[in-house]
Amino acid sequence: MVTGYPLFDRAPTPPALPAPAPAVPAERLAAAQDAADHADREHGGAWAADAMRHLLDFASRAPAPWLAEDALATAIASGLPEPPDRRAWGAVVSTAARRGLIRRVEFRLDHYGSPKSRWSIA
C-alpha cells in the first residue's frame, strides 16, 4: 500500500491526551482541612483566610496555568507564616476550586511521576 508515509502503512497515531484529574477522596479532603484548622490554631485563628487572600492575589496576577506550590512559595515570601503541615495549603486550594474562584486547567505528572494540577483564575 502506498501512502504519504513511506515507512508506515498508515498515518502515525497522535499521542493520547492526559487522563483527567482523579476525584480527591473525602479522607484526603478531611485531612487537609484538619491541617488547615491546626494552622489556624497555631497562627492566631486566621491562617486559612490569609492564605486564601494570598492565593487569590497570586491567581489574579500569575500567568496561567500555575502550580499551587508556586502560589504557596509566593505567599510565604510575602509574609504568610508557613503552616505546620503543608496539607493545609491543599485545603485552601480545594476550597477555592469548590467555590469556583480558581479552576483546574491541566493535570500532568511531573518529572518524578507525581500528579500536578495546573490552575487559573476562574
MITITI-724184 format. One line per field, with one value per atom (N, C-alpha, C): x, y, z; chain; atom name; residue number from 0. Coordinates in steps of 0.2 Angstrom, whole numbers, plus 5000, padded with zeros to 4 digits. Each point is the difference from the previous one (the first is absolute). Example, Ala and Ser with C-alpha at 12.3 -4.5 7.8 and 13.67 -1.06 7.14 Angstrom:
2
X 5066_4996_5004_4998_5004_4996
Y 4972_5006_5006_5005_5006_5005
Z 5039_5000_5000_4996_5001_5003
unit A_A_A_A_A_A
site N_CA_C_N_CA_C
pos 0_0_0_1_1_1
//
This chain:
122
X 5004_4996_5004_4999_5004_4996_5003_4997_5005_4998_5005_5005_5000_5005_5003_5006_5003_5003_5001_5002_4994_4994_4994_4995_4995_4995_4994_5001_4994_5003_4996_5003_5002_5005_5001_4994_5000_4994_5003_4995_5002_5001_5004_5000_4994_4999_4994_5000_4994_4999_5001_5002_5001_4994_5000_4994_4997_4993_4998_5002_5000_5002_4995_5003_4995_4997_4994_4996_5004_5000_5004_4996_5002_4997_4998_4994_4998_5004_5004_5005_5006_5002_5005_4998_4994_4997_4999_4998_4999_5007_5005_5007_5003_4999_5002_4996_4994_4996_5002_5002_5003_5006_5005_5006_4999_4995_4998_4998_4996_4997_5006_5005_5006_5004_5001_5003_4997_4993_4996_5002_5000_5001_5007_5005_5007_5001_4996_5002_4994_4997_4995_4993_4999_4993_4998_5005_4998_5004_5004_5005_4996_4995_4997_4997_4997_4997_5006_5005_5006_5003_5000_5003_4995_4994_4995_5001_5001_5001_5007_5005_5006_4999_4997_4999_4996_4995_4996_5004_5004_5004_5005_5003_5005_4996_4994_4997_4998_4998_4998_5006_5006_5006_5005_4999_5005_4997_5005_4998_4997_4995_4997_5003_5001_4998_5006_4998_5005_4999_5006_4999_4999_4996_4998_5007_5005_5006_5003_5000_5002_4996_4994_4996_5002_5001_5002_5007_5004_5007_5000_4996_4999_4996_4995_4997_5005_5004_5004_5006_5002_5005_4997_4994_4997_4997_5001_4999_4995_4997_4995_5004_4999_5004_4999_5005_5000_4996_4995_4996_5003_4998_5004_5000_4995_4999_4998_5004_4998_4994_4997_4993_4995_5002_4995_4999_5005_5000_4995_5000_4995_4993_4999_4993_4998_5005_4998_4999_5004_4999_4994_4998_4994_4994_5000_4995_4999_5005_4999_4998_5002_4997_4993_4998_4993_4995_5003_4996_5000_5004_5000_5004_5005_5004_5007_5002_5005_4998_5003_4998_5006_4999_5006_5000_5005_5000_5005_5004_5004_5002_5001_5002_5006_5006_5005_5004_5005_5004_5007_5003_5006_5006_5006_5006_5001_4997_5001_4994_4995_4994_4995_5001_4994_4995_4994_4994_5000_5000_5000_4994_4996_4994_5003_4998_5002_4993_5001_4994_5000_4994_4999_4994_5000_4995_4993_4995_4993_4997
Y 4994_5006_5006_5005_5006_5006_5003_5006_5005_5006_5006_4999_4994_4998_4994_5001_4994_4994_5002_4995_4996_5003_4997_4998_4996_4998_5004_5005_5004_5006_5006_5006_4998_5003_4999_5002_4996_5002_5006_5005_5005_4998_5003_4998_5001_4996_5000_5006_5003_5005_4998_5004_4998_4999_4995_4998_5006_5000_5006_4999_5005_5000_4995_4996_4996_5004_4998_5003_4999_5005_5000_4996_4995_4996_5004_4999_5004_5000_4994_4999_5005_5001_5005_5007_5002_5006_5002_4995_5000_5001_4997_5001_5007_5002_5007_5005_4999_5005_5000_4994_4999_5004_4999_5004_5007_5003_5007_5002_4996_5002_5001_4995_5000_5006_5002_5006_5006_5001_5005_5000_4995_5000_5002_4998_5002_5007_5003_5007_5005_5000_5005_4999_4995_4999_5002_5003_5003_4998_4994_4998_4998_4996_4998_5006_5005_5006_5004_5001_5003_4997_4993_4996_5001_5000_5001_5006_5006_5006_5000_4997_5000_4995_4995_4996_5004_5003_5004_5006_5003_5005_4997_4995_4996_4998_4997_4998_5006_5005_5006_5003_4999_5003_4995_4994_4995_4998_4999_4997_4993_4998_4993_4996_4994_4996_5001_4999_5001_4994_4998_4995_5003_4996_5002_5001_4996_5001_5007_5003_5006_5006_4999_5004_5000_4994_5000_5003_4999_5003_5007_5003_5007_5003_4996_5002_5001_4994_5000_5006_5001_5005_5007_5001_5006_5001_4995_5001_4995_4996_4995_4994_4999_4995_4993_4997_4993_4996_4996_4995_4995_4997_4995_4993_5000_4994_5003_4998_5003_4998_4995_4998_5005_5005_5006_5004_5000_5004_4996_4994_4996_5002_5001_5002_5007_5004_5007_4999_4997_4999_4996_4995_4996_5004_5004_5005_5005_5003_5005_4997_4993_4997_4998_4998_4998_5006_5006_5006_5003_4997_5003_5006_5001_5006_4999_4993_4998_4994_4998_4994_4996_4994_4995_5001_5001_5000_4995_4997_4994_4996_4994_4995_4995_5000_4997_4996_4996_4997_5004_5002_5004_4995_5002_4996_4994_5001_4994_4995_5002_4996_5002_5005_5003_5004_4998_5004_5007_5005_5007_5003_5004_5004_5007_5002_5007_5004_5006_5004_5007_5003_5007_5003_5006_5004_4998_4999_4999_5006
Z 5000_5000_5000_4996_5000_5003_5005_5003_5000_5003_5001_5005_5003_5006_4997_4997_4997_5005_5006_5005_5003_4999_5004_4995_5002_4996_5001_5005_5002_5004_5001_5003_5007_5003_5007_5005_5005_5005_5004_5001_5004_5008_5004_5007_5003_5005_5004_5005_5001_5004_5007_5005_5007_5003_5005_5003_5004_5001_5004_5007_5004_5007_5004_5004_5004_5005_5002_5006_5006_5005_5006_5005_5003_5005_5006_5003_5005_5006_5001_5006_4999_4994_4998_5001_4998_5002_5007_5004_5007_5003_4998_5003_4998_4994_4999_5004_5001_5004_5007_5003_5007_5000_4995_5000_5000_4996_5000_5006_5004_5006_5005_5000_5004_4999_4993_4999_5002_5000_5003_5008_5003_5007_5002_4996_5001_4998_4996_4997_5002_5005_5003_4997_4997_4997_4993_4997_4993_4995_5001_4995_4993_5000_4994_4996_5004_4996_4997_5004_4997_4994_5001_4994_4994_5001_4994_4997_5004_4997_4996_5002_4997_4993_5001_4994_4994_5002_4995_4997_5004_4998_4995_5002_4995_4994_5000_4994_4996_5002_4996_4996_5003_4997_4996_5002_4996_4994_4995_4993_5001_4997_5001_4994_5002_5006_5005_5006_5006_5004_5004_5005_5007_5004_5007_5004_4999_5003_4999_4994_4998_5004_5001_5004_5007_5003_5007_5001_4996_5000_5000_4996_4999_5007_5002_5006_5006_5001_5006_4999_4994_4999_5001_5000_5001_5007_5004_5007_5003_4996_5003_5004_5007_5003_4997_5000_4998_5004_4997_5004_5003_5006_5003_4996_4996_4995_4993_4995_4993_4997_5003_4998_5001_5005_5001_4994_4996_4993_4996_5000_4996_5001_5007_5002_4997_5000_4997_4992_4997_4992_4999_5003_4999_5001_5006_5001_4995_4998_4994_4994_4998_4994_5001_5006_5001_5000_5002_5000_4993_4995_4993_5000_5004_5000_4995_5000_4996_4996_4995_4997_4997_5000_4998_4992_4997_4993_4997_5004_4997_5006_4998_5005_4997_5003_4997_5006_4997_5005_4999_5006_4999_4999_4999_4998_5005_5006_5005_5000_4996_5000_5005_5003_5005_4996_5001_4997_5002_4995_5001_4996_5004_4997_4998_4995_4998_5000_5002_5002_4996_5000_4998_5004_5000_5003_4996_5004_4996_4997
unit A_A_A_A_A_A_A_A_A_A_A_A_A_A_A_A_A_A_A_A_A_A_A_A_A_A_A_A_A_A_A_A_A_A_A_A_A_A_A_A_A_A_A_A_A_A_A_A_A_A_A_A_A_A_A_A_A_A_A_A_A_A_A_A_A_A_A_A_A_A_A_A_A_A_A_A_A_A_A_A_A_A_A_A_A_A_A_A_A_A_A_A_A_A_A_A_A_A_A_A_A_A_A_A_A_A_A_A_A_A_A_A_A_A_A_A_A_A_A_A_A_A_A_A_A_A_A_A_A_A_A_A_A_A_A_A_A_A_A_A_A_A_A_A_A_A_A_A_A_A_A_A_A_A_A_A_A_A_A_A_A_A_A_A_A_A_A_A_A_A_A_A_A_A_A_A_A_A_A_A_A_A_A_A_A_A_A_A_A_A_A_A_A_A_A_A_A_A_A_A_A_A_A_A_A_A_A_A_A_A_A_A_A_A_A_A_A_A_A_A_A_A_A_A_A_A_A_A_A_A_A_A_A_A_A_A_A_A_A_A_A_A_A_A_A_A_A_A_A_A_A_A_A_A_A_A_A_A_A_A_A_A_A_A_A_A_A_A_A_A_A_A_A_A_A_A_A_A_A_A_A_A_A_A_A_A_A_A_A_A_A_A_A_A_A_A_A_A_A_A_A_A_A_A_A_A_A_A_A_A_A_A_A_A_A_A_A_A_A_A_A_A_A_A_A_A_A_A_A_A_A_A_A_A_A_A_A_A_A_A_A_A_A_A_A_A_A_A_A_A_A_A_A_A_A_A_A_A_A_A_A_A_A_A_A_A
site N_CA_C_N_CA_C_N_CA_C_N_CA_C_N_CA_C_N_CA_C_N_CA_C_N_CA_C_N_CA_C_N_CA_C_N_CA_C_N_CA_C_N_CA_C_N_CA_C_N_CA_C_N_CA_C_N_CA_C_N_CA_C_N_CA_C_N_CA_C_N_CA_C_N_CA_C_N_CA_C_N_CA_C_N_CA_C_N_CA_C_N_CA_C_N_CA_C_N_CA_C_N_CA_C_N_CA_C_N_CA_C_N_CA_C_N_CA_C_N_CA_C_N_CA_C_N_CA_C_N_CA_C_N_CA_C_N_CA_C_N_CA_C_N_CA_C_N_CA_C_N_CA_C_N_CA_C_N_CA_C_N_CA_C_N_CA_C_N_CA_C_N_CA_C_N_CA_C_N_CA_C_N_CA_C_N_CA_C_N_CA_C_N_CA_C_N_CA_C_N_CA_C_N_CA_C_N_CA_C_N_CA_C_N_CA_C_N_CA_C_N_CA_C_N_CA_C_N_CA_C_N_CA_C_N_CA_C_N_CA_C_N_CA_C_N_CA_C_N_CA_C_N_CA_C_N_CA_C_N_CA_C_N_CA_C_N_CA_C_N_CA_C_N_CA_C_N_CA_C_N_CA_C_N_CA_C_N_CA_C_N_CA_C_N_CA_C_N_CA_C_N_CA_C_N_CA_C_N_CA_C_N_CA_C_N_CA_C_N_CA_C_N_CA_C_N_CA_C_N_CA_C_N_CA_C_N_CA_C_N_CA_C_N_CA_C_N_CA_C_N_CA_C_N_CA_C_N_CA_C_N_CA_C_N_CA_C_N_CA_C_N_CA_C_N_CA_C_N_CA_C_N_CA_C_N_CA_C_N_CA_C_N_CA_C_N_CA_C_N_CA_C_N_CA_C_N_CA_C_N_CA_C_N_CA_C_N_CA_C_N_CA_C_N_CA_C
pos 0_0_0_1_1_1_2_2_2_3_3_3_4_4_4_5_5_5_6_6_6_7_7_7_8_8_8_9_9_9_10_10_10_11_11_11_12_12_12_13_13_13_14_14_14_15_15_15_16_16_16_17_17_17_18_18_18_19_19_19_20_20_20_21_21_21_22_22_22_23_23_23_24_24_24_25_25_25_26_26_26_27_27_27_28_28_28_29_29_29_30_30_30_31_31_31_32_32_32_33_33_33_34_34_34_35_35_35_36_36_36_37_37_37_38_38_38_39_39_39_40_40_40_41_41_41_42_42_42_43_43_43_44_44_44_45_45_45_46_46_46_47_47_47_48_48_48_49_49_49_50_50_50_51_51_51_52_52_52_53_53_53_54_54_54_55_55_55_56_56_56_57_57_57_58_58_58_59_59_59_60_60_60_61_61_61_62_62_62_63_63_63_64_64_64_65_65_65_66_66_66_67_67_67_68_68_68_69_69_69_70_70_70_71_71_71_72_72_72_73_73_73_74_74_74_75_75_75_76_76_76_77_77_77_78_78_78_79_79_79_80_80_80_81_81_81_82_82_82_83_83_83_84_84_84_85_85_85_86_86_86_87_87_87_88_88_88_89_89_89_90_90_90_91_91_91_92_92_92_93_93_93_94_94_94_95_95_95_96_96_96_97_97_97_98_98_98_99_99_99_100_100_100_101_101_101_102_102_102_103_103_103_104_104_104_105_105_105_106_106_106_107_107_107_108_108_108_109_109_109_110_110_110_111_111_111_112_112_112_113_113_113_114_114_114_115_115_115_116_116_116_117_117_117_118_118_118_119_119_119_120_120_120_121_121_121
//
